[in-house]
Amino acid sequence: MFIFVVKPLGTCRDWGSSRSVALLSAARGSVCGTGSIMKTKELTKQVRDKVVEKYEAGLGYKKISRALNISLSTIKSIIRKWIEYGTTANLPRGGRPPKLKSRTRRK
């Protein structure tokens, strides 16, 4: 089902609370960019390895993107990480350390 809404000039507040805006926001995850569309799942290690394999074979970013049906920015990120760190594995992310230790959490 496709829903098309023509945005009037001005800010998102000009949209009002029409039913079409609510349907659009439910379908896309965001109406005017203040929220974010849900992230997709991470690619498997096999898929990331396939990207690097094609890159080493001499294919360009666009050709790899089309062949594997993955966005161009994702291809660039995978290859940049592989060049910098030499791995396609998921690296640890920053953030607050957990309040509970793994042993306490199991109880």
URLINUR-V589946 format. One record per backbone hydrogen bond with DSSP energy under -1.0 kcal/mol. CO is the residue of the C=O (numbers start at 1). NH is the residue of the N-H. E is the energy in kcal/mol with one decimal. If there is no record, write none. Layout:
# URLINUR-V589946
co = (CO:CO)
nh = (NH:NH)
e = (E:E)
This chain:
# URLINUR-V589946
co = (11:12:18:19:20:21:22:23:24:25:44:45:46:47:48:49:50:51:52:53:54:55:60:61:62:63:64:65:65:71:72:73:74:75:76:77:78:79:80:81:82:101:102)
nh = (14:15:22:23:24:25:26:27:28:29:48:49:50:51:52:53:54:55:56:57:59:58:64:65:66:67:68:69:70:75:76:77:78:79:80:81:82:83:84:85:86:105:106)
e = (-1.3:-1.6:-1.6:-2.4:-2.5:-2.8:-2.0:-2.1:-2.6:-2.2:-2.1:-2.6:-1.8:-1.9:-2.0:-2.5:-2.3:-2.1:-2.7:-1.3:-2.0:-1.3:-2.2:-2.6:-2.5:-2.4:-2.3:-1.0:-1.5:-2.0:-2.4:-2.1:-2.5:-2.3:-2.6:-2.3:-2.1:-2.5:-2.4:-2.9:-1.6:-2.3:-1.3)
